[in-house]
Every structure is written in C-alpha cells, then in structure tokens.
C-alpha cells in the first residue's frame, strides 16, 4: 500500500512541475501568473491530501531532511507573517503579483521533492528538461509566426513576441538555468538513444534561450529597463525605517516605490513609470519582507556555500557525476540572477525546486500508532488515533485552502468575462460578471476600480441623453436639453453612489497607495458636471495622493487644474509651481502654470513660462504649435490668455462643460475616507463653481 502512495505522489508531483512553466490560460486578465499559481497550489493540495491519507493508512510519518530546511522554512514563515501583519491588501500577496503564494508554493515543493527517492529525482530532471523544451517550442513557434496561422489561439499568443512567461527576460533566465541540467544529462547518459533525446531537448532549450536573449539586446524593443540600484536602495532603506523586521509587506512594493523614491528619479526618462519590484529580487525581498526575509536568503547562501565547499573537499562531486554537478550549477545560476534582476512567480518556484534537486537528504520516520491490550483480550490492539489527530488539522486546512482558492479563481474568471463583454460593448454582461467577481472576492482592488468606472460610464451615458436635445418629432414630454427627468436623476444618483462606494472600497483595501486615491479622485472628477461638491472631494483625494506620492508632478497638475476650474487661480498657481519644482523639465507643468499666471494678470511671468514650455518641446510636434499659438496670443494681448487649440499632450486648464440641471445631490457618506497621511494643500472654496480639471498626459 505504501508503494502505491509513493508512486501516486511521485506522478502528481512530476505532472505539477511539468505543467507549471508553460501553462497559459485565459481564466484571468493575467494569463501568465494566475494559472501558474493555480497549478502549483492545487498540485500541492492534492499532494498534501494524499500525504494525510497515507499517514492515517500506514500509521507513520516518513520524511527526509536536508541542510537547507531551516532557511527555506524561515523564508516561507517570514513571507506568511509579513503578509498577515504588514500587507494591507492580502490579495496582492496571494493573487497578483502573488509573491507570497509563489514563495510558499516553492517552499512546499522543495520539501515535497525532498521526500521522493533519489531515483525519482532523476525523473524530475527529465521532466524539467521536457517542460523547458515545450516552453522553448512555444517561443520558437511564436517567433516564426506559426501561431498566427491558428485562429483558435488567443490574440496575445499569435504575437511574434509571445512567451509563456509574458516577457523575454524571465524566459531567458529560466531557460539559462535549465541548460546545465541538459548538458549534464547528455554527458552522464551512456545509452546512445537516451543521449540523443537529451541532446534534442537541450538544443530546443538553447534555441528558446537564444531567441529570448536576442530580444534583450540594448538595440531591441524588449531591452529591460528598471530603476537604478541607487533608487531601489533608497526605497528599501526608507521603507525599513517604518518597518525593519517584516518589511512593508509582500506584493506591496508599488506603495513603497511611490512613497519613498527619491526626487532624482524624476530626472530619468523612466520618471512616469511606477515599478512593482526593485531592480533585483533580493532588494525586493529586503523591502517587502524586511531584515528577516533577507536573512533567510543569506543563511541559505551560507549553507549552500558550506555544503559545496565540504563536498569539494571530500571529492563527493566527482562521485555524483555530471548530473549532480549540473544541478548545483543550475541552482547557482538562478540564485545569482536574483542579485541582478527581478524574479517572477515561476522563477521563485523554480528556485526552490532546483535547490531541492541538488540537496542531500536523510530519511527518518515517526510512528503514529499506539498498541495496547483490552480487557479479556490477549492480543495487542493497534490504534491509529495519533495519526488521525496529526492528519486531521492538515486535511482541514488543505480543504479550506482549496475552497478559498477555488472562489478566488472563479472570481478571476468572471472578471475576465466582464472585460471580454466590455470589449464587445455588452453593457449588461459587463455589469453582471463584474458584480459576481466582487461578490466572490471583494478584496481585489482591480475589481472595485473597474466596477466604479463602469458605473461612471453608465451615469455619463444617461446624462448625455438628457443634455442632447430630443428630435422635433420626439415623444411628448421628452426632457429638454440639459434638464433631467426625475427618473434620470434617480438613475444617475444611484450609479454615482455605486461608483463612489467602489472607489472608496479601492482606497480601503490599501489606504497607503497613491494610485488608489487617484482612482477615487478621478471618480469625483468625472462627476463634477453631474453632482454638487464633487470638486471639493476630488481635491481632497488628490491632495492625499500627493501626500503618498510627493514627487509625482502629474498629481499636482491635476490638483492645480481643479483649483483653476474653481477660479482659485492663486492656489492653482502655487500648486503648479510645486509641480514645476518636482520636475523642471516637464513641459506640461510650465504650460499650465503659464495659463494660471495669465489669469492672475501676470502676463510677463506667463510669457516666461510659455517660452520655457517651447524650449522643452520638439519644434516639429503639434504640442510645439499649440504652445507657440498660446505664446503669440499672450504677447499680442498682454492681458488675458485665450484658449489654444489642444495638442497631443499639452492641454490648457479646461473650461466648464455643460452641466445637467438640476445637479445631483451627493448622498451622505460620499465624502472621501479618512486620510492615513494628512496633506497640507489649501481646500477648494465651498462656494466655487464646479469645473473639470484639465486632461493631463505627461
């Protein structure tokens, strides 16, 4: 019976590891990460259920230990603890980017691989090579354009740049780590036919690696760009000042980057980008999991070094042969890349699998049965109660995990369906599927933000119908242009309330993330023509976004536009001046500041700022023509600024758009939630006329 369990566990483990690298399924808007996490998670769940049943059936727990167990366990426990204690939105750590799920899944696979016999590890090496070859075959087929001729494939798979990892850098790292395994199996294999098969697999892996590496050349479009080491170090240090032991929380690097990146970052051409990872994996670990998380990797590196040194001294590597040495080299390659590049979920999991592949284990067993005699019986009676007591909590935890994981995946499926319906302009299916996703998993901010936007679009659609004059032959009693009927007003009010509620829920899931406050601010901004007081709430939200992302000039431009629309030109000017200070070479800041100066009658300063705008633009662009026309107008009239024709990126402070009448009254509770960090900007006057902010495209 024990042999049956061993074989079943072995095959489930091999199938899980085989499918993991190349599986891409459109069950989620991210078809690369979520399916891989699902395969790893449900494969581990099946293995743990089998393990629990095996312990109860056999009455003993057999397990293997290695020198790397402690650091692996430390890393996994640290990520779990940091997720529970530090990560505001747990779904980011568990689903996307799913860092904690990847680390815990990798650690569990490490322990499960260690439980198989050494002969099974040879089968694992073959599975890794076959899986890598399939992975490479997908890259080759996409690169040659053959995938484009298969109509059943999703659009993203038909692209010549398709990779099962969603990018060439992680694909190149993954395939490079497999190459030593392939070379080792070729050199160690004596059978000529098996050697030929291994050679073909290795050649396929090599071809996939070369294609991926070729796309990463500096002259290519996929050349990787990351924040500098200095920027990543600055973010890490400032984050650890707040939480040194457990970091800022797995999956929460984007928040740290927005809050703590230095202002010098604005001088780079990447200034408009926000990164969800540092420029290397260990720096990300340091930021998200703190000192303990980094200590786990350092202890692991020290243990690895000591074992390799001892084995070299005792000449054990020679006895292992090429296959044993290649496993160590593969892991070393993957470990070194964590010092240079970010790591995806697949690379994190493969890190632990390759570590287990090269680990030396010692087996031990714990007897979980008791024996005794009953009254009037001579024979001993064996009880498996200890085995049941040990296995039952594991079984319950695994079943609970499977249930929760199933709901999470089902929510992703419905959200993906809603996006598909949105692309097909199916309003009802979009609304219904998005609502189902939120009911199944209310802790995903992506769902909330999208549902807020959907309600805004529906409200805007109803409002436009009210603003558009009815045809002469229209039905009697039709609403006049800009005048809402009572039904329209109720519908718009309800949609606005849902939009605000969902945007506020997005903030509640991570109140320290500037992007979430931006979503709330843009929600209020969108309903300024429709609802009284929305401009005040929009300004409050953007002030909080600025407090959480203080070096971002775009937020200040938007906030300045709100004050400009409210005709508070003095406050708008101060905000635009701060936008210019945070990034002096941003043309749009100078452009908006020029208009604000002009409205205050400071024509000379306005001309100066518009001249600076021209100096930052390409003379051949439409933006240059827009700024030049504005400058000519200012110089000609010397008193007031005249609205210029909008360009590609430069947009003057907007004038009020036609508003519906009467404007919708925002219900109680529509104000922004309490701010975690108190901003210092001046509020918009309550009696100001609502007006939309300019569209800003930095």
ABEGO torsion letter per residue (X at the ends): XAAAAAAAAAAAAAAAAAAAAABBBAABABAAAAAAAAAAAAAAAAAAAAAAAAAAAAGBBBBBBBAAAAAAAAAAAAAAAAAAAABABAAAAAAOAGAAAAAAAAAAAAAAAAABBAAAAAAAAAAAAAAAAAAAAAAAAAAAGAAAABAABBAAAABAABBAAGBAAAAAAAAAAAAAAAAAAAAABABAAAAAAAAAAAAAAAAAAAAAAAAABAABAABBBBBBAAAAAAAAAAAAAABAAAEAEBGAAAAAAAAABBAAAAABAAAABBBABBABAAAAAAAAAEAAAAAAAAAAAAAAAAAAAAAAAAGAAAAAEAAAAAAAAAAAAAAAAAAABBBBAAAAAAAAAAAAAABBBBBBBBBABBBBBBBGBABBBBBAAAAAAAAAAAAAAAAAAAAAAAAAAAAAAAAAAAAAAAAAGBAAAAAAAAAAAAAABAABAAAAAAAAAAAAAAAAAAAAAAABBBBAABBBGBBBBGBBBAAAAAAAAAAAAAAAAAAAAAAAABAABAAAAAAAAAAAAAAAAABBGAAAAAAAAAAAAAAABAABAAAAAAAAAAAAAAGBAAAAAAAAAAAAAABAABAAAAAAAAAAAAAAGBAAAAAAAAAAAAAABBAABAAAAAAAAAAAAAAAAGABBBBBBBBAABBBBBBBBBBBOBBBBBBBGABBBBBABBBABBBBBAABBBBBBBBBBX
